[in-house]
């Protein structure tokens, strides 16, 4: 494991395979058992990574609960993964691409193209049919290749619920059209703990990401929306404005920009949305981004700018902050971290910022940018023990204080999970 910081470039050495790592005692439920792998600690945090095939793949967590899958089962823990008392047979467990634990305990999860809801700790679960804004059924397409139905519900970010006016709201967008087949690009929402899921925004028909051999009239996407995208990178809520912000990727492929920032407001009385496109640009831009966060009224995001650029032109990337009203004016942005590599996944909690490198674009094996003080100071760690992995789907800390992160092989193929626990400030 290597660290590079703005103030020092020391190399931190050491990893351990015992319950005590460099003097830091891991919680009982995260201690290594036979077949598991425990990686060490550094100046700022300790981390833990279960080896493939050991226990359920923990897809999401919240407070003391964790939802996992594997070996033809879905599982629920109530002690942060120490035990798994709730299990149900689910033959398509290896096809789970999304899950969220709701405040009331409901669990919404999906395969490639089907949502399911459990309201009783996995004793039972029922398929959920998404609804169009007018209340009609929004049905997945019939794929030309049955093995590639598309990723309708998979997300790149890990924060999807917010308490708004005393009620929990679930909103997320699908990160798709990378593997698994062509699929429409949407933002989804639920205001009743997953019982009803509806379309908040549907992007248009992108000619680049369609099934092979299909005529244009049958292209996937909203025929009434000229705005196209490849996928959604991030959706989050700004309580000061009572508004949602979303950003998409990736590049103008000759059919129009795919990079957009949108701002949406929801009217609960009419169950309707009003969306405005704030920015539409090409890929070498700080707006090609993800990891949107709002802290104390300020907007933070991580940019993974890439794609065409002029000779001697730098990539417009890094981690940025501004007033939300100044998003469209780069002159009013503050670049908190001048990232060398693409980063489109980030979370901020209790002043700690974690952002992950896109592994194929980085010289790090598993790159993590870390700030303990809301961007005042930074260090980059290479968790090289994990191998070449892209951290994504950053989940907030559980009740034991651990962030949960997906480690993706290459960029998007599921590999392992990573738990990160920041150390208390001295």
PEBELRA-V191343 format. One record per helix or strand. SS is the DSSP state (h for helix, s for strand). FROM is the first residue (numbers start at 0). LEN is the number of residues. If there is no record, write none. Layout:
# PEBELRA-V191343
ss={SS SS}
from={FROM FROM}
len={LEN LEN}
This chain:
# PEBELRA-V191343
ss={s s s h s s s s s s s h s s s s s s s s s s s h s s s s s s s s h h s s s h s s h s s s}
from={1 19 23 27 36 40 44 56 64 72 85 92 97 106 114 125 130 136 160 166 185 197 203 215 221 230 242 258 271 288 297 317 323 329 333 344 351 358 366 378 383 388 402 412}
len={4 2 2 3 1 1 5 6 6 5 4 3 4 4 4 3 1 1 4 7 5 5 1 3 1 8 7 9 10 7 6 6 3 3 4 5 5 3 5 4 3 7 7 10}
